[in-house]
Amino acid sequence: MKNLSYEEFVSKIQNSFKGKKFTMTTQREIILRTIYDSEDHPDIDEIYLRSRKFDNKIGIATVYRTVSALVEIGVIEKLDFKDGKARYEESATCKHHDHLIDIETNEVHEFFNAEIEKLKHKIAIELGYELIYHRLDLYGKKIKK
């Protein structure tokens, strides 16, 4: 569900860090690419292990600092799917979507439903609000047939 190319993603990050102490090192570039290429919602350990496949000198502290900086500027989002791990997805390139989390397997399904989106806005208006941001995480277990 990406709406920016990798080059546009990196450019957005570089613009966000202008004037701040953040140097785009080769290791940080690998971490960025790892996050961008993720089709799932990896935790820090998964980002670390995937990044080390490209450079085994990347340390866990570098991953933590890089991910924290990216969360701070809003290009990736920290997610809590109630499984005890912080998970991440890049928000700078993703089109809006919601999540359905399988509570037995922790599998995360992304989906978009126009009717749900209209209903969220309708509820906000009925309560006298303009909807600025929202996120919907549904939790369930597979129906046994």
Buried (B, 14 or more C-beta within 10 A) or exposed (E): EEEBEEEEBBEBBEEBBEEEEBEEEEBBBBBBBBBBEBEEBBBBEBBBBBBBEBEEEBEBEBBEBBBEBBBEBEBBBEBEBEEEBBBBBBBBBBEEBBBBBBEEEBEBEBEEEEEEBEEBBEEBEEEEEEEEEEEBEEEEEEEEE
